[in-house]
Amino acid sequence: MDFQLDIVFLHFEPSDLLKAFTYAKAARMDRFRNHIVHCRVVVDIPHHHHSKGNECLVLVEILVPGGMLVVRQAGVKVHTDEDLCRAIGVALNKAYVKLRVFSETRIRHHKARTRSYRRHMRRIDPASFNDDLDRVERMTGSPEAFPA
């Protein structure tokens, strides 16, 4: 992976399965490594006293050139590690889609800008180019119009 990835678990001790799953899902964004400067995934279960399941918060922050993409998945009831994996997967999928849209708009903007430059360029015909050189020679008396 060519970008820095931080995975933070707050207020609970994660299992090895949870760590591996989060890293694997976040590593999927390696496809857009040219657009990512830093990625941070925060998984938090702030209160452990809910009788119907703990609510978790998954926050994904992706620092890109020119800004930051943030995805927040909150209020998901968590009973087991599988529920937490599902919440992390949903948040990272949303972040992946946001990053893909961001990179496509940058590429589209860049292509549009290069196309507009091409529109203003004219094609040089070799025959007219030689005629222009002959005209410069007649005006200046030498083949080198602008000596160095």
Secondary structure by P-SEA (a helix, b strand, c coil): ccbbbbbbbccccccaaaaaaaaaaaaccccccccccbbbbbbbbcccccccbbbbbbbbbbbcccbbbbbbbcccccccaaaaaaaaaaaaaaaaaaaaaaaaaaaaaaaaaaaaaaaabbbbbaaaaaaaaaaaaaaccccccccc
